[in-house]
Amino acid sequence: MREHRQNTMCLHAGYTPGNGDPRNIPIIQSTTFRYATGEQMGALFDLEASGYFYTRLQNPTNDKVAAKICALEGGTAAMLTSSGQAASFYAVFNIASCGDHIVSSSTIYGGTYNLFAVTMKRMGISFTFVDPDCTPEELNAAFQPNTKAVFGEAIANPALTVLDFEKFSKAAHDHGVPLIIDNTFATPINCKPLSLGADIVIHSTTKYMDGHANAVGGAIIDGGRFDWTRYPEKFPGLCTPDESYHGVTYTQRFGLEGAYITKATAQLMRDFGSVPAPMNTYLLNVGLETLHLRMPRHCENARRVAELLQSHPKVAWVRYPGLPSDPYYKLAQKYMPNGTCGVVSFGVKGGRKGAESFMAGLELASIATHVADAKTCVLHPASTTHRQMNDTELQNAGITPDLVRLSVGIEDIDDILEDVERALSQVTP
Ligand SMILES: *Cc1c(COP(=O)(O)O)cnc(C)c1O
């Protein structure tokens, strides 16, 4: 199909129906695929022919939706996972194993922090968490000889820090490792990490991409530019034969554009099996079709809410990278000039108690462990998503006990503003 602009890609990328084919991406709800001869199937197992044989490894519905997300991010290959957590895990584990080390921004999603600092640490992978606003010298000092990647979030959930792509990609590339970016909050509509120095992008598609709280899911997109073969001793999994796959060397067989994703599919999806259901992928695609319409509305509504909060006497502080007074406004203007996201963080006067009483006063906004959804929702991270962290860890992750994370939806802005105002008026100082 002809190359289209981003808004058109949201509708059409990844699937071009032939004459008489279904207009929508068909849901191929089948675990398995039939072949006439054993030899044909054998060639698939050897990665010598391409074709479907078992949905854990590849499924036509999943592949078409992955291709759409790949096109939106400007990547060369992509895969879907059953959750954002699986995407983060695969993205790192695909190039790091026991004895290796990762440099990560400290302001990342709580679930990712736990995955890295607790669970992957138990697998023998160590992490150094750096303040995203550290100096280049401090960032360089975090690297070790066994460092295999740098990880960060384009806009951090829930801290709303905007990553300095230039600083992070330079440090990663100076040390011969890729930069992996979680682009969940900005989405490819507002930010294109692969064009800003990132090498691999991951998503929790559960959030804006799906957009309607229908299905948990994740995605990994490879930009295809990081040259693993320059550092064969660092990335043996990509540059030397895989004995568990008939001696295939991924970079040789699939090139820089396909090696990383093929390895992640052939090894990690084969062995861990976090495959999304085709039905969920279908729902994700319905969300993707309107992503380009929803994101500008989320941003516009969030800016209005942030302005209201900023001028409200019961609000201690507001963080929204789309506000000119925000410390990350400049970076946001540089890397996502069309908008950031719909999430606003703020502190209600009265600390933890103030936050809780504000939340109790909301009627339209739902209290939900969810974010980046069409419907406005609200969360108190210190008592929910980040409750495993102690106060120092919370502080390092950019979260204070009074922080309320308001995910502004696409309802009528006047209804949202009224709801926030009513709830604030009920907060007793
Ligand atoms: C939600 C979220 C994740 C985890 O994704 P799940 O789909 O819930 O597994 C990862 N990163 C960010 C930024 C998120 O908001």
The ligand as an SDF file (V2000), in Angstrom:
LIG
                    3D

 15 15  0  0  0  0  0  0  0  0999 V2000
    0.3060    0.5460   32.5060 C   0  0  0  0  0  0  0  0  0  0  0  0
    1.6900    0.7790   32.1300 C   0  0  0  0  0  0  0  0  0  0  0  0
    2.5770   -0.2980   31.9240 C   0  0  0  0  0  0  0  0  0  0  0  0
    2.1780   -1.7280   32.1800 C   0  0  0  0  0  0  0  0  0  0  0  0
    1.2520   -2.1480   31.2280 O   0  0  0  0  0  0  0  0  0  0  0  0
    0.1150   -3.2560   31.4830 P   0  0  0  0  0  0  0  0  0  0  0  0
   -0.5720   -3.2800   30.1620 O   0  0  0  0  0  0  0  0  0  0  0  0
   -0.7400   -2.7970   32.6110 O   0  0  0  0  0  0  0  0  0  0  0  0
    0.8120   -4.5410   31.7840 O   0  0  0  0  0  0  0  0  0  0  0  0
    3.8690   -0.0140   31.5130 C   0  0  0  0  0  0  0  0  0  0  0  0
    4.2720    1.2510   31.3110 N   0  0  0  0  0  0  0  0  0  0  0  0
    3.4480    2.3140   31.4920 C   0  0  0  0  0  0  0  0  0  0  0  0
    3.9510    3.6980   31.2590 C   0  0  0  0  0  0  0  0  0  0  0  0
    2.1370    2.1110   31.9050 C   0  0  0  0  0  0  0  0  0  0  0  0
    1.3320    3.1640   32.1020 O   0  0  0  0  0  0  0  0  0  0  0  0
  1  2  1  0
  2  3  1  0
  2 14  2  0
  3  4  1  0
  3 10  2  0
  4  5  1  0
  5  6  1  0
  6  7  2  0
  6  8  1  0
  6  9  1  0
 10 11  1  0
 11 12  2  0
 12 13  1  0
 12 14  1  0
 14 15  1  0
M  END
$$$$
